[in-house]
Structure formats: C-alpha cells, structure tokens
Amino acid sequence: MKTIDEIHDIEKEGWKLWKTNRLDSCDRHWFKRVDTPTRCFLNSEKRGVLIELREWDNRKYDRNAISYDLSFAAEMADGRWFRSQIGVEATMKSIDAGVKAILVSWEVVSKIGNN
C-alpha cells in the first residue's frame, strides 16, 4: 500500500505538506489555496479559499489501508460557517473531483448566506 505522495507528485499540483495538527487525529495533511469567486469572509483579504487533504494511515492498526478525505470550512458574510468533508481515493482524478464538488457547494451555499 503506497501513500498518495508515493503515487503522485502532489506538491507539483499545488498541495503543500503541513505538520500534523495536534487537534486532528489524521496522520498527515496538505493544504491548497484554490481561486473561487466567493472568498471566506474571515480571510477576505486572501484570494480564494483553502482546502485540506488529510491522510489516515491505518497500517499502524494492522490494517492494510490508507484513506484520504478533503476538508473545507469557510465563514459566510452573515457569520455562519459552511463545512464540507468528502472521502477521496488516492488519485488526482478523485481529489480534483472532490475539490470541484466542495467548491460548487460553497458557491451555492455562500450565495444563500450572503443574501
């Protein structure tokens, strides 16, 4: 079982490895800033939004599995938060499709929250 960075050069795709967050139980995570028409209200001075790719290495539990998910959170102008999380396979095609699904959802929900 190979990890995603052993299969793909994800840093070349714009993902940056980040040290594991002590508050999160994932094993590793990467972040990527993605351009969007609607920005997170909290970080409105920054372009686009930030998406997190998290790795869960279950080999440490004697299971031959590594799983991944995309995680996203952004504040709307009215102060409410939108959160989305989706499981993805260890392929760039799956990751890109997951990012697109999250961004489409964000654009729809943020328009509702900003009216």
C-alpha positions in Angstrom: 0.0 0.0 0.0 1.5 3.3 -1.1 0.8 6.8 0.2 -0.5 9.4 -2.2 2.8 11.3 -2.4 4.5 8.0 -3.4 2.0 7.7 -6.2 1.7 11.3 -7.4 3.8 14.4 -7.1 1.1 16.3 -5.3 3.3 19.2 -4.4 3.6 19.8 -8.1 -0.2 20.0 -8.2 -0.1 22.8 -5.6 -0.6 20.9 -2.4 1.7 21.8 0.5 2.5 19.3 3.2 1.8 20.7 6.7 2.9 19.4 10.1 0.2 17.3 11.7 -2.3 19.3 13.7 -2.3 18.1 17.3 -6.0 18.7 17.5 -6.7 16.4 14.5 -6.1 12.7 14.5 -5.1 12.4 10.9 -1.5 11.3 10.2 -0.6 14.0 7.6 -2.3 16.7 5.8 -1.7 19.0 2.8 -3.3 22.4 2.1 -4.0 24.1 -1.2 -5.4 27.6 -1.9 -7.9 27.5 -4.7 -9.3 30.5 -6.6 -13.1 31.0 -6.1 -15.5 33.8 -7.0 -16.5 33.9 -3.3 -13.9 34.3 -0.6 -14.1 33.2 3.0 -15.4 36.3 4.9 -12.9 35.7 7.7 -9.9 35.7 5.2 -11.4 38.0 2.7 -8.0 39.7 2.1 -6.7 36.5 0.7 -7.5 35.2 -2.7 -9.7 32.1 -3.0 -10.2 29.5 -0.2 -8.1 26.9 1.5 -8.8 23.2 1.2 -7.2 20.5 3.3 -6.3 16.9 2.1 -6.0 14.6 5.1 -4.3 11.2 5.2 -5.4 8.5 7.6 -2.7 5.7 7.7 -4.5 2.7 9.2 -1.4 0.4 8.8 -0.5 1.4 12.4 -3.6 -0.6 13.4 -2.6 -3.7 11.5 -4.9 -2.8 8.7 -3.7 -2.6 5.1 -5.4 0.6 4.4 -4.7 4.3 3.9 -7.6 6.6 3.4 -8.0 10.2 2.4 -10.5 13.0 2.7 -10.9 16.6 1.8 -12.0 19.0 4.4 -13.2 22.6 4.0 -14.5 25.3 6.3 -15.3 28.9 5.4 -17.2 31.8 7.0 -20.1 33.4 5.1 -20.7 37.2 5.3 -23.6 36.7 7.7 -21.3 35.0 10.3 -22.4 31.4 9.7 -19.9 28.7 8.8 -20.0 26.2 5.9 -18.2 23.0 6.5 -17.7 20.1 4.0 -15.9 16.9 4.1 -15.7 14.2 1.4 -13.7 11.0 1.2 -11.5 10.6 -1.9 -9.3 7.9 -3.4 -5.5 8.3 -3.7 -5.8 9.6 -7.3 -5.5 13.1 -8.6 -8.7 12.5 -10.6 -10.6 11.7 -7.4 -9.1 14.6 -5.5 -9.8 17.1 -8.2 -13.4 15.9 -8.5 -13.8 16.2 -4.7 -12.3 19.7 -4.7 -14.7 20.7 -7.5 -17.7 19.2 -5.6 -16.8 21.2 -2.5 -16.3 24.4 -4.4 -19.6 24.1 -6.2 -21.3 23.5 -2.9 -19.5 26.5 -1.3 -20.6 28.8 -4.1 -24.2 27.8 -3.8 -24.4 28.0 0.0 -22.4 31.2 0.2 -24.9 32.9 -2.1 -27.7 31.9 0.2 -25.8 33.0 3.3 -24.8 36.4 1.7 -28.4 37.4 0.9 
